[in-house]
Amino acid sequence: MKDPIKKHDPGVISEEKLEEFKRIYKTKFGKDLTKAETLEKGLSLMNLMKTIILENERQRKLDKKKINMKIIMKLNQNVFKR
C-alpha cells in the first residue's frame, strides 16, 4: 500500500476536515484511525463522491440530449406531415 501522507496535498483536505472525518468514522464504526488511515479513507471517499457526481452530470447531459432529439424528431414528423 502506498503511503498516502507522502502524496497528500495539504490544500486538498485541511487538518480540521481530517479530524472531523476521523471523529465521524469513530462514531459510526467505533474504530480510531491513524493519520495515514484517515487520509487514505478520506481521499478514497472524496474520489468516490467525485466519480458519482461526474457520472450524474454525464447522465443529465445525455438525458437532455435525448429529450432534445425527441423534440427534433417530433418537429420533423410534423413538418413532413404537411
Residue pairs with C-beta under 8 A, 6 or more apart in sequence:
1 40
3 36
4 36
4 39
4 40
4 43
5 35
5 36
5 39
8 39
8 43
12 43
12 46
13 21
13 39
13 42
13 43
13 46
17 42
18 35
18 38
18 39
18 42
21 38
21 41
21 42
21 45
22 32
22 33
22 38
25 31
25 33
25 38
25 41
26 32
26 33
33 41
